Amino acid sequence: MIGVDEVGRGSLFGPVTVAATLVTSDAWQNLQRQDWFAGVTDSKMLSEKKRNALSPLLRANLPHAVSHVAVRYIDTYNINRAVQSGIYRSVQRLLANTKINPADCRVIVDGNYRFEFPQLRMQKVMPRLDAEIKADLKFFPVSAASIIAKVERDAMITRAALRFPEYGLEKHAGYGTAAHRAAITRLGRTKFHRRSFSM
């Protein structure tokens, strides 16, 4: 099973980040014996400290791939197509890295998607994809992907905060808080703010 989740869908700043993790039947037995296994759940349910502790463990124990879909792509198309592009890129990278046959696995995606990969000119074979609401709470590979994506995107936004300190990015990760919107009104948008999103 490949689990997929994205972070940054509703953010006003920065890319949307999509992670994919692979769990085989053999690996599943070993994972359940790890003392940290039971702590893996939807990243939104975990503290920053807990996410930062789990992410390197997940990366060390699971084949994974992460894709960042840039603001320009989001603004040119829309956030839904950007997320689908990220799903496609991450899954294809994971398949290539592990040499897994697409026919031999299933992809579980958190959310409620209508996939349109051919319209995105992405013609490589994809495994069976199933979208399910709250998959990040129900399926370990999706929970793992949500943690990896969240930690990686947060680290990226923290670095961006050093470049744009006036926006308080380290506090809200680019989401549309009152303080962030006020900073945009006062200072204007950076090139990493999404112009297709209402400010």
C-alpha positions, 0 to 999 in steps of 0.5 A: 500500500502507498499512502499519500497526503498533502500539506499546504492546500489552504495556505496563502504562501508557498508550495503545496507539499505531497508525500507518499510512503510505501508499506509492504506486507513484510515491512508491516510486521516489523513496523508493528514491533517498533515502540513508536508505531502506535504514535503515528497518526494524522499530523494535525493531531500531533504536537510539533515536537512529536511530529519532528521526532517521528518524521526521521523514524518514518523516513528511516523505515519507509520508502518515501517520496516528497514533491513540492508544487510551486506557487506559479503552478497553483496560480496557473491552474488551481490548487486541486490540479496542483495537488493531483500533480503532486500526487502523481509526481510523488507516486511515480518517484516512489515507484521508480525508486522501489521498482514496484509494479503499479499493478502490485500496489494500491494508493490510498489518498486522504480526501475526496478527489476526482482524479484527472491525470490524463488531462494533466498530460501525465501518461505513466501508469498509476496504481489503483487510487482510492480517496477516502475522507479521514484516511490520515486517521485510518491508514498508517501509510497515509498518517506517515505521509502526512507527518513527513509532508508536514515536517518538510513543508514547515521546515521550508516555510521556517527558512522562508521566514528568515528571508521575509521576517515581516510576515511572521511565517514561522508562526502561521506557516503561511496560512491566512491568519489575521496577522498574516493578512494584515502583513500582506495588506501593509507590505504587499505580496511576495513572489511566493504568495499565491495570487489566485487565493483571496487575501 
